[in-house]
Structure formats: structure tokens, C-alpha cells
């Protein structure tokens, strides 16, 4: 697993659309001039969420359509977008969100995935040419994922826990008949990382600790089916498979063994030789290739923004892109003939929009306009990257949003935002929820406390078994930084966050009860004792890494109880809002029920919003709107007006 999977994958769901991903500057003091006050039009939550969220960029076999998932109907559904006109045709219409995998290589059949009510038991489905849909991985307890097509498209691979709920086995599926054949029975707790285009080699990874992992190669042509270790090392380091070369001769893998940041190395299967392929002064996040290998796409996590590079492997040079609107590239893909490139652009003030470009042309074509037509983009706010010193002198980065109406003569209330994880990262990019609050006059400081990914492995591990203590102090000192800004109302600062950030919100109110005036806990862990004893079975392969991070409940139960806000809810004296999904398999509803009851017993204002049709995050637009309205009403009442338990 990548470093960001530390615990980000444990408490944060992909569908947790709580934070965004602009050109940034760095400073250690007030990052913008104090008197840049502007009058802006205020928009309601419904208008902000008229914005369309869109993902996916798989080309059809003929290259004339692109498969996407869009929530324009209120829930993520599949659409195919005409490359020439931008016209969309809806392909799925379920009560639950559907997410795109890709088109079949030789026709317009579609693979997609969905769960049921947010339970995270994702199945793989195929949509036939006549529109009928078949579940390829049935079973109420089954969880499955797509693992890639062979180069000729005759077969594809899936992983599934249908044999054993704890482990994901590998299966080969015939592209015509859908006959499923077992390939590798995972009895060792290994995860499939990549499959060679010829289908022969499987790259597997194993988490040894939260600092150390290994990469194996499985040659399916050998009868023994014994994975071969290719990442022998003496000191702890992460080794994670990325992708194979198109000729199946090389494996590209990520490792932090060579320094603070992840690099990409290349392993030659025939000789066993390892050579460096790609490095930067930040983590190299990913690398992959177009169908023939002509183009290499890579991304670097550069100070909370992803910088994507597309290189022509024939010349070894970066291709010259056409002039584009401001923003960061993401989800780059090529048509099978490699003549057309699809990609998204995203910025703080613009949600992701889909573009297509005939490689070499002077201009690219924008196929979508996802920002609500009722919003003037000039009313939205670009972020600034800011750094401050924490309690022990450690420099902590964060993403700061200053409302345009803020100035030294018009001080605004502020919120410290805490990301999920704890190994997650707050990043630049569009967030309807955050922009809604900023538009209504709330500054947001998304602090990347110690333990966040993206700033080197030393920084990443500084919070190991120190959760709710040292990392919480980083959040408190982020609040102190806000108080140093002459455009922030120093007496009106709250805290909010999702998942692990929800835990940090509740922890701040319980363990630092005088620091923040209010807190909003969104899908947050409040009882680590219960959470770590009730993890879903499919986390088995990285349970050891989880326990290295958080502590083993068999031996660290006392510490888990000490850091769990639920057991210290009697300390909470400031207004609290709790958001919970009834189907959440990670943070069980009972945790929020108990916290709300305990805080109410203190005579403290508590608002509880329970969504019956969500899991660990939001998949439905109407629920995001309801939640955002609830955030704003709560903050207007208890932070902006400072109406608290004393009156």
C-alpha cells in the first residue's frame, strides 16, 4: 500500500466528499494583505451543490466516447460522453451510486462497481450492449475489485473475498463468457498490486509494519505458484507495486527506501536488476503508460497539489500541452490509437471539468461545465499554503482559505479543518462544502498535522501511537496561528473534520475544552476500543500495520480508552454537531449515539444529523446539501453569534 494508506484507508472512504484538490505560495505569517476586502454574493448550499461532481476517463474502443460517473441527477450514475459534442447518455439508474471501471477493450460493454447503502461491499458489474446488467461477483458478504485486462482484451482480473472474508483472492474472467477461473488463493495476506499485460506475472505486496512492506512477483506459468520476494532490505522501508511495462518485461514499483520521499524504481523480470526510474523532491504518487507505451503519465504530490507530467517515451521529453485554464491535471488517459487524450482540470475555484485533446493540436476541447451557472467564479476563494511552528518547534503546513469579505476592520470567524486518516492530507482543489462556508464568511485552515502524508516518511510517522496528543497539539497551534492573523476574530474559532478529523474534533472538545468554541464531528471515531475490535474482515492484510499505527487492542486498550472522547465526554462544554451514516461499517452508529447522549447529559447544545442511506461518507447530493445547511446554521448560531450554554 502507498504511504497515504497508513490509516487514511481505515477511517476515510473514497466517497467521503468532505474536502477538496491552484497555484500556491508558502509563508510563515499572514499570507495575504489584510485590507483586501471585497463584497461577494452569497450562495446557498443548494446552489453550491448544483455543481456537478464527475470522475472517470475511459475511452470506448472506437475512441468516440468517454465513460464517466456524474452526480448531476443527485447520485453518481454512469454516463458516456460524446468526444465531439460533449453530449451525455445515462447508462445506469440505481438507488446507490455507481462508479466507472472502464469500457471493454473491443466493444462498448461497460464494467462498473457499486455497493449497497454505503456498506463498502463493492461488486463488479457489467453493462451489456443492450443495457442489461449482470453482477459478476454476487453474494451479500462479497467484496470485490477490478484488477485489469490482459493486453489482448480476452480476459480480465478481479479480486474477491468470496472464499474467505479476510482475504482477497485473484480470479481470471473470460471477457466473452464471464467464466471465472481462480488464479491465486491468498492465504498469506498479500494484496494484488499489478498484473502484467500478458497476464503472466502478478505483483503482490505485503504489509509487515506501518513502516515496512514487501513486493513479490508471482509467475503464473510456474506450477508452484510461490510468490518470489524482490524487495530484500535490512532497514524498514515501503515497497509497493505500481504497474508493469507494456511488454511485460519490467515492474515499476514505489519505495521510500532511498530517502524521505517515495521514488519509482524499475525491476527487470529476466535479470532481477533494479534501476531508478523517477524521483522528485516530493512523493512520486503514481506512474502508468498508454496502451503501446508511447506515453508515460506520472504524478507528484507537490505541497498538497498533484503535479501531473506526460512524457513521450520515444523522445524522453515532456509533451507540450495546449494553453489551458488554471488548474491541476488529473485522470489522464489515452484512446487506444493514442491520438486523443482525455483529462480533468481542477482548481480551488473550479470543480473538475473533462477535456479532450487531439495530441499536438493548438487547443483542447472542454466537454463539461460543472460549476453551477448561478455562481460567479470570482466570488470563490483560492487557497494559500501556510506554515507555522507547533508546540515543539516543528513546522506544520496547512491550506488556508480567507473569505474575500475579511479584513482587519471586518474580522471573520474561523474553522480549523482536520483531514481524515490520520495518514491523510488536506489538499488544494475545489470543495463545494468548504467554499460554501468561506462564501458565508468563515475562514478555513486545513491543517496537515504531523502524521499527514506528503511531507516525507519522518513527518508521516511522528504521530504513531501518539494520536489525540501530539497531533492534537498541532491542531491547537493551528488555531493559535489563526489568532495571529489580524483579519480573524480570535474569539470565534471552531473545529471540524471528517472521519479521523471527526475524532480530532471530539478530542479537541474533550481534552482541550477551552480552545475551540464549537465542534463539528463528521463520521468521526469516538471510541477506539470498539473501533479497533470491530474492523471489517477485509482489512486483515493490513491489520498488523494498523496496530503498529494505533496500537494493538489486546495490549494497548488502556491507551485507546484514554484517547477516546466518548469516555471523557463529561469534559465537553462547547456546542457540538455530530454527523453519522447509519450504514457506516467503520464508525458504527452506536458510537455517535452514545457521544450525543453523553454530551447532552452535560447540558451542552448538541445537534445530531443521522443519514439512514449513507455509510462512511456522502454518496447522495441531497444529503450533502442537508449536511452543509446544517453546518452553516449550527455555526451561525453557536460560533458567529457565540450563543452557547451560558446564553
SULWOBEL-V231801 format. One line per field, one symbol per residue. ss: DSSP state (~ for helix, > for strand, _ for the rest). phi: phi as a letter, one per 20 degrees, with the letter a starting at -180 (. if undefined). psi: psi as a letter, one per 40 degrees, with the letter a starting at -180 (. if undefined). Layout:
BEGIN
ss=???
phi=???
psi=???
END
This chain:
BEGIN
ss=__~~~__~~~~______________>>_________________~~~~_____>>>>>>_____>>>>>>____>_>>>>>>_____>>>________>>>>>______>>>>>________>>>>>_____>>>________>>>>>>_____>>>>>>>>>>__>>>>>>>>_____>>>>>______>>>>>_____>>>>>>>_____>>>>>>>________>>_________>>>>>>_____>>>>>>_______>>>>>>_____>>>>>____>>>>>>>_____>>>>>>>>__>>>>>>>>____>>_________>>>>>>>_____>>>>>>>>__>>>>>>>>>______>>__________~~~____>>>>>>_____>>>>>>>_____>__>_>>>>>>>_____________~~~~~~~~___>>>>>>________~~~~_________~~~~~~~~~~~~~~____>>>>>>>>>>>_~~~~~~~~~~~~______>>>>>_____~~~~~~___~~~~~~~~~~~~~~______~~~~~~~_~~~~~~~___>>>>>>>_______~~~~~~~~~~~~_____>>>>>>________>~~~~~~~~~~~~~~~~~~~~_______
phi=.fgfehcgfeddegefedbf..fcccbdcgecffdefcecfedeffffefgeebbnbfefgeneccecdcdfeobfcecddffednfdcfdcbdfdfdcferfffdbefcdbcbdcmnemefddcddffenfcceecfpfdfccbecpeffemfbcccdbdffbgeceedcdcffeemfdcfdbeeddmedfdacfgemeddedcceebfdcbcdcddefeeffldfdfdcfbedgaeccfdaeffemecdecdbdferfdfdddcdeffdmedcfdbbbecfeeabbcfgenfdddccceelmcedecddeffemdffefffcffqdfblfbcffemecddaddbbgdbfgceccbfgoffcddeeccefgfedegfeedeececcbeefdnfedeaddddgfeeafecfdfbceedfepfeebfcfpfcgffffffgendfcdeeefgofeocnffgfefdglcfmcffffgfffffffgfeefddffeccdcbrdmgffgffffffedcfdedfbbcddlefccfffgfecfgffegfcfffffffdofffcdgffgffeeggecffefcdgcdcdbefdfeddfggffgffffffffemegcdcdddfdcdepdddfffffgffffgffffffddfelecfep
psi=iideecededehideggei..ihiihieaheiidefhihihhiiddddeehhhiiifhiideeeihhihifdeeihiiihhhdddeiihhdigidiihiiciiideaeihhiiiahfeeeghihihhideeihhhegihdehhiiieiiideeeiiiiiifddhddihihihhhddeehhhhdhhgeefihhdihideedhhhiihhdaeehiihihhheehddfhhhhefhidihihhhiciiideeeihhiiieeeadihihihhhddeehhiidhiieihhdihiiideedhhhiihggfeihhhhhhhedeeihihiihiiiihiifhiiidefdhhiiihiidehihihiihhheidiihheigehheehhdeeihiihhiiihadeehhhiihhhhideiidegiiiihhhhiibefahhiiihhddddddddeehihhghgiieiiefiddddeeehffhecdddddddddddddeeheehheeghaiiiibdddddddddddegeedidiihhhfihegddddeefiideeddfddddddddihddefddddddehddefeeeheihhhhhihdehedhiddddddddddddeefhhhhhhhhdfibgihehdddddddddddddddddeddefhaee.
END
